């Protein structure tokens, strides 16, 4: 009986260690996702700064009296391309945000499922332990 009890306690300790590792893994994944989000935010800020700089240069060139019609047409075309790229970047950022959110939700759901399963296992082992203790008392 004591060997069985020791075995159950060892299993319980192993399960607790596994649960701790799962929690650490979840936390590590969350940190990784946060770093990815921060990187995406930095990239987005750099793109916004680049877009703002392009717009400033465009406005300066358009206001210049020395510019020819040919230069003006080229700048208009470049401006359209920049707006298209800017829209594409916004769409890409929105897709990444949506993907990140879905991954976070899936991760949280999986972790919650695992935590619930571990709690059931631990509860079951504790009930078995209590039954074994009750049988020992009798």
HUSULPE-V841229 format. One record per residue. N is the residue number from 1. RES is the residue in one small letter. OMEGA is omega in radians with two decimals (* if undefined). BURIAL is 1 if it has 24 or more other C-alpha atoms within 12 Angstrom, else 0. Layout:
# HUSULPE-V841229
{{N:RES:OMEGA:BURIAL} {N:RES:OMEGA:BURIAL}}
This chain:
# HUSULPE-V841229
{{1:x:-3.13:0} {2:x:3.10:0} {3:x:3.11:0} {4:x:3.11:0} {5:x:3.12:0} {6:x:3.11:0} {7:x:3.12:0} {8:x:3.10:1} {9:x:3.10:0} {10:x:3.08:0} {11:x:3.14:0} {12:x:3.10:1} {13:x:3.13:0} {14:x:3.13:0} {15:x:3.10:1} {16:x:3.11:0} {17:x:3.10:0} {18:x:3.11:0} {19:x:3.11:1} {20:x:3.11:0} {21:x:3.12:0} {22:x:3.12:0} {23:x:3.10:0} {24:x:3.09:0} {25:x:3.13:0} {26:x:3.14:1} {27:x:3.10:0} {28:x:3.12:0} {29:x:3.11:0} {30:x:3.11:0} {31:x:3.11:0} {32:x:3.13:0} {33:x:3.10:1} {34:x:3.08:0} {35:x:3.10:0} {36:x:3.13:0} {37:x:3.13:1} {38:x:3.11:0} {39:x:3.11:0} {40:x:3.10:0} {41:x:3.12:0} {42:x:3.11:0} {43:x:-3.14:0} {44:x:3.13:1} {45:x:3.12:0} {46:x:3.11:0} {47:x:3.13:1} {48:x:3.12:0} {49:x:3.11:0} {50:x:3.11:0} {51:x:3.12:1} {52:x:3.12:0} {53:x:3.10:0} {54:x:-3.14:1} {55:x:3.12:0} {56:x:3.13:0} {57:x:3.13:0} {58:x:3.13:1} {59:x:3.12:0} {60:x:-3.12:0} {61:x:-3.13:0} {62:x:-3.11:0} {63:x:-3.12:0} {64:x:3.14:0} {65:x:-3.07:0} {66:x:-3.07:0} {67:x:3.11:0} {68:x:3.11:0} {69:x:3.13:0} {70:x:3.12:0} {71:x:3.14:0} {72:x:3.11:0} {73:x:3.11:0} {74:x:3.12:0} {75:x:3.09:1} {76:x:3.12:0} {77:x:3.11:0} {78:x:3.12:0} {79:x:3.10:1} {80:x:3.11:0} {81:x:3.13:0} {82:x:3.12:0} {83:x:3.09:0} {84:x:3.10:0} {85:x:3.13:0} {86:x:3.10:1} {87:x:3.12:0} {88:x:3.11:0} {89:x:3.09:0} {90:x:3.12:0} {91:x:3.13:0} {92:x:3.12:0} {93:x:3.13:1} {94:x:3.11:0} {95:x:3.11:0} {96:x:3.11:0} {97:x:3.14:0} {98:x:3.11:0} {99:x:3.14:0} {100:x:-3.14:1} {101:x:3.11:0} {102:x:3.12:0} {103:x:3.12:0} {104:x:3.13:1} {105:x:3.13:0} {106:x:3.13:0} {107:x:3.13:0} {108:x:3.14:0} {109:x:-3.14:0} {110:x:-3.14:0} {111:x:3.13:1} {112:x:3.10:0} {113:x:-3.13:0} {114:x:3.12:0} {115:x:3.13:1} {116:x:3.13:0} {117:x:3.12:0} {118:x:3.12:1} {119:x:3.10:0} {120:x:3.14:0} {121:x:-3.14:0} {122:x:3.12:1} {123:x:3.13:0} {124:x:3.12:0} {125:x:3.11:1} {126:x:3.08:0} {127:x:3.10:0} {128:x:3.12:0} {129:x:3.13:1} {130:x:3.08:0} {131:x:3.13:0} {132:x:3.10:0} {133:x:3.14:0} {134:x:3.12:0} {135:x:3.13:0} {136:x:3.13:0} {137:x:-3.14:0} {138:x:*:0}}
